[in-house]
Amino acid sequence: MTLPSDLPLPTTESMNPVNNRRFNGFLSIPGADLVFTQDGAGQYLSFYWREAEQHGLKPEQLVGKPLEELFAPLATAPYLERLRKVLDSLIPVRLEYPFFFKNQYFVFDLTVSPILMPHGTATTAVVMGQFLRNVSRETAVELVNALVHSNFSTHSDRHQKRLTQVVWNIRRSLDLETIWQQTVDGLGEALGVSRCLICPYKPNDTQVKIVAEYRQSSLKSMLGMELSLAEQAYLSEALMTLKPISLDSIEIDPDEPLPAVLAIATTYTDEPNGLIILHQLDRSRIWNEVEIDWLREIADQLGTGIAHANLMEETRSLATELQRVNDSLRQQHQEIVEARQQAEAASRLKSEFLANTSHELRTPLNGMLGFLKLIMDGMADDPEEQNQFIQEAYRSAIHLLNIINDILDIAKIEAGKMQLDLNPIKLDDLLNDVENFTRPQAQQKSLGFEIQTPATRDEVIIYGNYQRLLQVMLNLVGNAIKFTHEGKITITAEIIPKKVQVQNEEKPGMLKISVADTGIGVSLEKQDKLFQSFSQVDGSRTRQYGGTGLGLAISQKLVEAMSGVVNFYSMGEGLGSTVTFTVPLYQDPVMITAPLTDSADLLL
């Protein structure tokens, strides 16, 4: 007889004599008249007897002491022999045994069970007894003598010990693969079968897969094989009836003898969740009741272990999913925070932009109004001065128009409404217009101005929108002149012979245009602001040099719309700047690699 699996076992703390009262309360359960724990020498580690107080016996008189005549089993030697047998075999036993106390003899129906330790051994036992009757000394002696002459040991002790170890392994692990493999190994060795298999099962499965296997070395492996429940009717019967199903022989493999088979379902809350399958090939076998009982107990324990392991796995999966969702929520929250910060920063930038732009708009507008007012008031001394006032008003109007165009352009770009028509453009025409507009500005500041073009036999034709490319060039060169006090401005064109796709058409390469200056430069940490809309690198410089801060942002968007890329380079403040951009080539020009050699030189 084994103890119920849900019976709480005493802990090391509860077996301490100091905690004996707590332990007594723990074990004083209905139906248990006598409960105590002992080590292999018979010493009481804890003690409870329902009638102890009535007979004037206190537990502290016994705990921590060896068996003695105060309250002890009659003839301690045979009793201790059975106690040690239980601890060695790990097999619970049931027996009737007399105890004596104050010349009275009490017969108890005892169950002696080992207390398994984590390493799978036992050094202590828990004894539970049900009082049966009072007897005379002679009757008590007869009971002991009959017990001494009985055959306590059986040939199955070794098998039972192994099966007890299997149950213990199932209970202490929550890893399914470990549970499965230890179970098949333990059953296979304890029962001496040819093969032991385990298959998990879920409701409505039509096949079961072999996930763990014990087999004799001469047999083929069946691990991973799937068994059809429709074809293997005995498996379906085992799952439906929850009873062991045995067959004298069944064909498993044409190359193997017909084995005797036993199948039993593992269950949890009376629902099947797996199968244990045993094969005996080397001899005929009839499974006896003891073996069947062992298998039932192990199947119950395995079913519970599978359920607990699955529950643990589901819990882990749920915890992982909850962690994932939590991380996702945190990420979303962080993105919302960053988006809010970016929106607040954009709002601040636009507010600063509006403040600067209002100043930029008022300056040319005031200039226009001022010069026109002078003309209207007749302040011009002669026609020449009046014409000069008109030219100044015109330049202010052009400046105002450029500012308004920039604002409209960036609004179109941000709204995604900027559409560009791309056409072939002669590079020389573009650079000539840029030079005509900007060289006078450079000369007014006594700055050098140089344009370098690639050496080609024919004209360089690029593919883009002429007005927008001119706008980009004027922006870049205008900035270079504005922020340079001495030195020069250099415009360089370079051909990059690498095929590219532009609006689903293949073009022969790109033209890279660089605008370099020797001006004030930009510190490394502030360069990331250059291409942000409504952003100026330094507000004080903006007030000093003027401008809305939209030039580079607009230029970048326009170049990207023409399949190009804009880059900015500066080694730091006071070290000048270089802005480059690329535009597709319309055709591949023939390059001049070296000057032609004169025929006279060839003769020499």
Summary of the structure (lengths in Angstrom):
residues: 604
radius of gyration: 49.3
end to end distance: 120.6
largest distance: 155.0
contacts: 1769
relative contact order: 0.05
helix: 44%
strand: 22%
